Structure formats: structure tokens, C-alpha cells
Amino acid sequence: MRYGFTTGSCSAAAAKAATYMLLGGNRKESIVITTPKGIDFRADIVDIHIAENAVRCGVVKDGGEDPDITTGCVIYATAELLKNGGKKVIIQGGVGIGLVTKPGLDQPVGNAAINSVPRHMIEKEVREVMGLMDCTDGIEITISVPNGEEIAKKTFNPRLGIVNGISILGTTGIVEPMSDQALLDTINLELRQKKELGCKILAIAPGNYGLDFMKHTYGYDLDKAVKCSNFIGETLERIADYGFEKVLLCGHIGKLMKLAGGIMNTHSKEADCRIELMVYGALKAGAPIELLHKISECVSTDGVYELLLEAGLDKAFMHDVMEKIAFYLQKKVAERYDIECIVYSNTYGLLGKTSGADKLIKELTEHGF
């Protein structure tokens, strides 16, 4: 299957090409950048406009065989020379790029919705060109998507408090095509490999989010866990088929909060009622009506937890959440094996755990599983 490239990669490629034309004076019909994944992206440059102190050009977003709503749109970058800019690289959002209006997202309130990794990619590529051209001035890069505001209406951005456009996203720089069946086949393969290696206990996790937390807190390498993606329920069923005896599920509250409502497929297209579940949990913890209203307006689980922490309700809240998670996990497993759970946040660390989680993580670490 053919992979594609993220809006972050397209932005970085357009920014690099615009900077190259700005400083070099020659048209650039294509450009190559290296994505964080280590895969080169050779982008065709379209709609070039060259002025004395600014260049604007675009890259067409290609989602490969896993297209999303942004596939086919043109991501533009305008590079403008800042005299006596002290080699600074300033990155701005232009037309069609969303503005962050609520806390708890990758960028602070007031910033353009250009996430951290794309910002790093853009600056890296621009600085590479500045070094080649011996540029001692600054460069301002403005990313824009002319139809971004219309595209954004079909995304989660309005709900997240990102207004007036799309977000520039991506952590690896590439869009890897992966059907649901392919993901499930990969999970099955990992489980079979663990079983053939003689493992009777194992850890599962939606992904590597929280790798540093698990390593620093428990000395456990999350890379060793079976990655279940959003298919928590399906993975638990397959674990039973292979006859494992003990399982530790660990993950970020943003995913595992849904388990407190019995939701076993955590993809947002299936269900996304994290905040609603947290409102209910806060009510049970004794939150006043004013706080419940604030929680209902939050766009992230970390944002909710911060409010609960400030109100001194965090422990009561997480106690109830972990009880519910344990209940639904036990219901799913139906005594076929033992299951424990650890819930954490990259911002706040350990949030909650079931009663036998510490003992099981110690076993996993000692056995190298």
C-alpha cells in the first residue's frame, strides 16, 4: 500500500522551497525533505509567486492510500525576509489555518494550530537553506490553506476550540495506510509471537504514548507491550484465545477514559464521550455545578484533570474512574485471565491503577516481558 505525507510534511516542503527561491532567486519546481520517520519526501512545487522580499508557493497534500479530508488541498508557505532579523525563523498561521481558543491542546491559546513536530520540521528545513545561502537575516514563514476554513467544518476542530481553519499535524511526517483488518492482523501476530516465546503474562497499550512515563516510573519499556491501537476489546478477546494468564493494560487517560463507559473500541469515529464521562465522574466526586460547566467546556482530558486537581477532587474522581474501568475490563475478560490497568498522563504522571497493577508490572519487568 502507498503511504502519503502529512500536512506537516507539506508545510515543511513548501517552506523550504519558498525560502530557497527567496534567498537564491531561482524557481524551484520540486524539493526534497526528510521526514521524522526517516523517509524522504520529494514534493512538486505548485503556484509559485516570487516578489522582491517574499515568495509564496504550494504543495498538494497527498494522503496516499489512506486519504483524509485534507487530501488534494494545497498547503501554501510564504517566506518573507526579515532584515536584521538575527537569523530568527518565525512561523505563523495564515488564511485557512486554525486558531487555538481553548487550553489543553498542543499549542497554547492564541497560537496558530501548527503542532510542535510540524513547527520543528519547518524550522529545520528553512534553517538548512539559510545555512546553504549564508543568510544572516531572519525568515518569517506563513502557512496557509485557502479552503482550510471550509475543510475544518468537517473535522473535530470546531469541537476542540480550533476556529477558522485546519490544523497542521503529524508526528512522523508520513501517513501510513493501515486498514482495520491490517491492524488486527498485526495485533494477532504480536500475540502469537509472545505466546511462542513462552510468555504467560504480557502488557498491552494503545501505542507508545507515555513511553517515558512507564520507563521512569516503573522501569518498564513500553516498546515491549503489544500495541492494541484502538481495538482494546478485540485484543482482550484474542488474548483469551491464546491462553495468556495475566495482562496489564496501560495507557493515557485520553484513550482509557472511554473504558469507564464500557467503550472497548476507542477510535473517535466509534465513540468520543470522554468529557461527558468525566463530567459524570466529577459529579460523583462532589463537584459543584459551576465546575461541572467548566469541565463540559474542556477540550482535553488533561484540561479536565487540571480543574479537578485545583478543586482537590482528583483522588475521589480517579478512584471512581478506576473502579468503573476495572468493572468493564472484568466483564469483558469474564474470568478467563487476570487483568490489571494503569492510567497516566504525560503532564500529571500516574493518575490511577487497579489493585494488582504494581505486582504485575514488577513481574513483567523481572521476566523481561
C-alpha positions as CSV (number, residue, x, y, z in Angstrom):
1,M,0.0,0.0,0.0
2,R,1.2,3.5,-0.8
3,Y,1.8,5.9,2.1
4,G,1.2,9.6,1.9
5,F,2.6,12.7,3.6
6,T,1.1,14.8,6.4
7,T,0.1,18.4,6.3
8,G,3.2,19.0,8.4
9,S,5.5,17.5,5.7
10,C,3.7,19.5,3.0
11,S,4.2,22.7,5.0
12,A,7.8,22.0,5.6
13,A,8.4,21.2,1.9
14,A,6.6,24.4,0.8
15,A,8.5,26.5,3.4
16,K,11.9,25.0,2.2
17,A,11.1,25.7,-1.4
18,A,9.9,29.2,-0.7
19,T,13.0,30.0,1.3
20,Y,15.2,28.6,-1.4
21,M,13.6,30.8,-4.0
22,L,13.6,33.8,-1.8
23,L,17.4,33.6,-1.0
24,G,18.6,32.0,-4.2
25,G,16.5,33.9,-6.7
26,N,15.8,30.8,-8.9
27,R,12.5,29.0,-9.4
28,K,12.3,25.6,-7.6
29,E,9.9,23.1,-9.2
30,S,10.5,20.3,-6.7
31,I,12.1,19.9,-3.3
32,V,13.2,17.1,-1.0
33,I,12.8,17.0,2.8
34,T,13.5,14.2,5.2
35,T,10.6,13.3,7.4
36,P,11.0,12.4,11.2
37,K,10.3,8.8,10.1
38,G,13.5,9.0,8.0
39,I,11.7,8.7,4.7
40,D,12.4,11.4,2.1
41,F,9.5,13.4,0.7
42,R,10.0,14.7,-2.9
43,A,7.4,17.3,-3.4
44,D,6.3,19.0,-6.5
45,I,6.0,22.8,-6.0
46,V,3.0,24.5,-7.5
47,D,1.6,28.0,-7.9
48,I,4.8,29.9,-7.4
49,H,4.7,33.7,-6.8
50,I,8.0,35.5,-6.5
51,A,8.2,39.1,-5.2
52,E,11.2,41.2,-4.1
53,N,11.2,40.2,-0.4
54,A,8.7,37.4,-0.3
55,V,8.0,34.1,-2.1
56,R,4.8,32.1,-2.0
57,C,4.4,28.5,-3.2
58,G,2.3,25.4,-2.5
59,V,2.4,21.6,-2.2
60,V,-0.6,19.4,-2.9
61,K,-1.5,17.2,0.1
62,D,-1.4,13.5,-0.8
63,G,-2.7,11.1,1.8
64,G,-1.6,8.0,-0.2
65,E,-3.9,5.1,0.1
66,D,-5.2,6.3,3.5
67,P,-6.7,9.7,2.4
68,D,-8.3,12.1,4.8
69,I,-10.3,15.3,4.4
70,T,-7.2,17.3,3.6
71,T,-6.1,15.2,0.7
72,G,-6.0,17.2,-2.5
73,C,-5.8,20.6,-0.9
74,V,-2.9,22.9,-1.4
75,I,-0.7,23.8,1.6
76,Y,1.0,27.1,0.9
77,A,4.0,28.7,2.5
78,T,5.1,32.3,2.2
79,A,8.7,33.1,3.0
80,E,9.5,36.7,3.8
81,L,12.9,38.2,4.5
82,L,13.3,40.0,7.9
83,K,16.2,42.4,7.6
84,N,18.4,42.4,10.7
85,G,16.3,39.5,12.0
86,G,19.2,37.9,13.7
87,K,18.7,34.5,11.8
88,K,15.4,34.0,13.5
89,V,12.8,31.7,12.0
90,I,9.2,32.9,12.8
91,I,6.3,30.6,11.9
92,Q,2.8,32.0,11.6
93,G,-0.6,30.7,10.5
94,G,-2.3,32.5,7.6
95,V,-5.7,32.1,5.9
96,G,-7.3,28.7,6.5
97,I,-5.1,27.7,9.4
98,G,-7.0,27.3,12.7
99,L,-6.5,29.4,15.7
100,V,-6.4,27.8,19.2
101,T,-9.0,29.2,21.5
102,K,-9.2,26.6,24.3
103,P,-6.4,25.2,26.6
104,G,-5.2,21.6,26.6
105,L,-4.1,21.3,23.0
106,D,-0.6,21.0,21.5
107,Q,-0.3,24.8,21.1
108,P,-1.3,27.4,23.7
109,V,-4.4,29.6,23.3
110,G,-3.8,32.3,20.7
111,N,-1.4,30.3,18.6
112,A,-1.9,29.1,15.1
113,A,-2.9,25.4,15.1
114,I,0.5,24.3,13.7
115,N,1.6,21.5,16.0
116,S,5.1,21.1,17.6
117,V,6.5,18.5,15.3
118,P,5.5,20.3,12.1
119,R,6.9,23.6,13.6
120,H,10.2,21.7,14.2
121,M,10.2,20.3,10.7
122,I,9.5,23.7,9.1
123,E,12.3,25.4,11.1
124,K,14.8,22.6,10.4
125,E,14.2,22.8,6.6
126,V,14.3,26.6,6.5
127,R,17.5,26.8,8.5
128,E,19.1,24.2,6.2
129,V,18.5,26.6,3.3
130,M,19.6,29.6,5.3
131,G,22.9,27.9,6.1
132,L,23.5,27.0,2.4
133,M,22.8,30.6,1.4
134,D,24.8,32.2,4.2
135,C,21.7,34.1,5.3
136,T,22.2,36.4,8.3
137,D,18.7,37.9,8.3
138,G,15.6,36.4,9.7
139,I,12.9,34.5,7.8
140,E,9.1,34.6,8.5
141,I,7.1,31.6,7.3
142,T,3.4,31.9,6.9
143,I,1.5,28.7,6.3
144,S,-2.0,29.0,4.7
145,V,-4.7,26.8,3.1
146,P,-7.1,28.9,1.1
147,N,-10.1,26.5,1.6
148,G,-9.0,25.5,5.1
149,E,-11.9,27.1,6.9
150,E,-14.4,25.0,4.8
151,I,-12.4,21.8,5.3
152,A,-12.2,22.4,9.0
153,K,-16.0,22.2,9.3
154,K,-15.8,18.5,8.5
155,T,-13.2,17.8,11.3
156,F,-13.2,17.8,15.1
157,N,-11.5,21.3,15.1
158,P,-14.7,23.3,16.0
159,R,-15.4,21.0,18.9
160,L,-11.8,21.3,20.1
161,G,-12.0,25.1,20.1
162,I,-9.8,25.5,17.0
163,V,-11.5,28.1,14.8
164,N,-11.2,29.5,11.3
165,G,-9.2,26.6,9.7
166,I,-7.5,23.3,9.8
167,S,-4.6,22.1,11.9
168,I,-1.1,21.3,10.6
169,L,-0.4,17.9,12.1
170,G,1.8,14.8,12.0
171,T,4.4,13.2,14.2
172,T,6.3,11.0,11.7
173,G,5.7,13.1,8.6
174,I,4.1,10.3,6.7
175,V,0.6,8.8,6.5
176,E,0.9,5.1,6.8
177,P,-2.0,3.2,5.2
178,M,-3.5,0.7,7.6
179,S,-6.9,-0.8,7.3
180,D,-8.7,-2.1,10.4
181,Q,-8.1,-5.7,9.3
182,A,-4.4,-5.0,8.8
183,L,-4.2,-3.6,12.3
184,L,-6.0,-6.6,13.8
185,D,-3.7,-8.9,11.9
186,T,-0.7,-7.1,13.3
187,I,-2.1,-7.4,16.8
188,N,-2.7,-11.1,16.3
189,L,0.8,-11.6,15.0
190,E,2.3,-9.9,18.1
191,L,0.2,-12.0,20.4
192,R,1.2,-15.2,18.6
193,Q,4.9,-14.3,18.8
194,K,4.6,-13.6,22.5
195,K,2.9,-17.0,23.0
196,E,5.5,-18.8,21.0
197,L,8.2,-17.2,23.1
198,G,6.7,-18.8,26.2
199,C,5.1,-15.6,27.7
200,K,2.2,-16.3,30.1
201,I,1.9,-12.6,31.1
202,L,2.0,-9.5,28.9
203,A,1.4,-5.8,28.7
204,I,-0.8,-4.2,26.1
205,A,-1.1,-0.5,25.3
206,P,-2.8,1.6,22.6
207,G,0.6,2.9,21.5
208,N,3.9,4.3,22.7
209,Y,2.3,7.4,24.2
210,G,3.7,7.6,27.7
211,L,6.8,5.6,27.0
212,D,9.0,8.0,29.1
213,F,6.5,7.8,32.0
214,M,6.5,4.0,32.1
215,K,10.3,3.8,31.9
216,H,10.9,6.4,34.6
217,T,8.1,5.3,36.9
218,Y,8.2,1.6,36.6
219,G,11.4,0.8,34.7
220,Y,9.3,-0.8,32.0
221,D,10.0,-0.4,28.3
222,L,6.6,0.2,26.6
223,D,8.1,-0.9,23.3
224,K,7.7,-4.5,24.7
225,A,4.0,-4.1,25.1
226,V,1.6,-5.4,22.4
227,K,0.2,-2.4,20.6
228,C,-3.6,-2.8,20.5
229,S,-4.3,0.6,18.9
230,N,-8.0,1.4,19.4
231,F,-9.0,-2.2,19.4
232,I,-8.9,-2.9,23.2
233,G,-11.9,-5.1,23.3
234,E,-10.9,-7.2,20.2
235,T,-7.4,-7.6,21.7
236,L,-8.8,-8.8,25.0
237,E,-10.8,-11.4,23.2
238,R,-7.7,-12.6,21.2
239,I,-5.6,-12.7,24.4
240,A,-8.2,-15.2,25.8
241,D,-7.9,-17.3,22.6
242,Y,-4.1,-17.7,23.1
243,G,-4.4,-18.6,26.8
244,F,-2.4,-15.9,28.5
245,E,-2.8,-15.8,32.3
246,K,-2.2,-12.2,33.3
247,V,-2.5,-9.0,31.3
248,L,-1.6,-5.4,32.1
249,L,-3.4,-2.7,30.1
250,C,-1.6,0.7,30.4
251,G,-2.4,3.9,28.6
252,H,-3.1,7.6,28.6
253,I,-6.3,8.8,30.1
254,G,-7.3,10.3,26.8
255,K,-7.8,6.7,25.5
256,L,-8.6,4.7,28.6
257,M,-11.2,7.2,30.0
258,K,-13.6,5.7,27.4
259,L,-13.3,2.3,29.2
260,A,-15.1,3.8,32.2
261,G,-18.2,3.9,30.0
262,G,-17.7,0.3,28.7
263,I,-16.4,1.5,25.3
264,M,-13.9,-1.0,24.0
265,N,-13.1,0.5,20.6
266,T,-11.6,3.9,21.5
267,H,-11.4,5.3,18.0
268,S,-13.2,8.7,17.8
269,K,-15.3,7.5,14.9
270,E,-16.8,4.9,17.1
271,A,-17.3,6.9,20.2
272,D,-15.9,10.0,21.8
273,C,-17.6,10.8,25.1
274,R,-14.5,11.2,27.3
275,I,-15.6,14.7,28.5
276,E,-19.1,13.6,29.2
277,L,-17.8,10.6,31.2
278,M,-15.5,13.0,33.1
279,V,-18.4,15.3,33.9
280,Y,-20.3,12.4,35.4
281,G,-17.3,11.3,37.3
282,A,-16.8,14.8,38.7
283,L,-20.4,14.9,39.7
284,K,-19.9,11.7,41.7
285,A,-16.8,13.1,43.3
286,G,-18.8,16.1,44.6
287,A,-18.0,18.8,42.0
288,P,-20.3,21.8,42.2
289,I,-22.4,22.8,39.2
290,E,-20.1,25.7,38.3
291,L,-17.1,23.3,38.0
292,L,-19.2,20.8,36.0
293,H,-20.0,23.5,33.5
294,K,-16.2,24.3,33.2
295,I,-15.4,20.6,32.7
296,S,-18.0,20.3,30.0
297,E,-16.3,23.1,28.0
298,C,-12.8,21.4,28.2
299,V,-11.3,20.0,25.0
300,S,-8.8,17.6,26.6
301,T,-8.7,15.1,29.5
302,D,-5.6,16.8,30.8
303,G,-7.6,20.1,30.9
304,V,-10.3,18.4,33.0
305,Y,-7.8,16.8,35.3
306,E,-6.2,20.2,36.0
307,L,-9.6,21.6,37.1
308,L,-10.2,18.6,39.4
309,L,-6.7,18.9,40.8
310,E,-7.3,22.6,41.6
311,A,-10.6,21.7,43.3
312,G,-9.0,18.9,45.3
313,L,-11.3,16.3,43.7
314,D,-8.7,14.4,41.7
315,K,-8.3,11.4,44.0
316,A,-12.0,10.8,44.5
317,F,-12.6,11.2,40.8
318,M,-9.9,8.7,39.8
319,H,-10.9,6.2,42.4
320,D,-14.4,6.1,40.8
321,V,-12.9,6.0,37.3
322,M,-10.6,3.1,38.1
323,E,-13.5,1.2,39.7
324,K,-15.5,1.6,36.5
325,I,-12.6,0.6,34.3
326,A,-11.9,-2.4,36.4
327,F,-15.6,-3.4,36.2
328,Y,-15.8,-3.2,32.4
329,L,-12.5,-5.0,31.9
330,Q,-13.5,-7.8,34.2
331,K,-16.8,-8.1,32.4
332,K,-15.1,-8.3,29.1
333,V,-12.5,-10.8,30.3
334,A,-15.1,-12.9,32.1
335,E,-12.6,-14.6,34.5
336,R,-10.6,-16.1,31.5
337,Y,-7.4,-14.4,32.8
338,D,-6.4,-11.8,35.3
339,I,-6.3,-8.2,34.1
340,E,-4.9,-5.0,35.7
341,C,-4.8,-1.4,34.4
342,I,-2.6,1.7,34.8
343,V,-3.8,5.1,33.7
344,Y,-1.4,8.0,33.3
345,S,-1.0,11.4,31.8
346,N,2.2,12.8,30.3
347,T,1.5,16.0,32.1
348,Y,0.5,14.7,35.5
349,G,2.1,11.2,35.6
350,L,0.3,8.4,37.3
351,L,-3.4,9.0,37.7
352,G,-4.9,5.7,38.7
353,K,-4.2,1.9,38.9
354,T,-6.1,-1.2,39.8
355,S,-5.2,-3.1,42.9
356,G,-2.9,-5.7,41.4
357,A,-1.2,-3.4,38.8
358,D,2.0,-2.8,40.8
359,K,2.6,-6.6,41.4
360,L,2.0,-7.3,37.7
361,I,4.3,-4.6,36.4
362,K,7.0,-6.0,38.7
363,E,6.5,-9.4,37.2
364,L,6.7,-8.1,33.7
365,T,9.9,-6.2,34.4
366,E,11.6,-9.1,36.2
367,H,10.8,-11.5,33.3
368,G,11.7,-9.0,30.6
369,F,8.3,-9.2,29.0
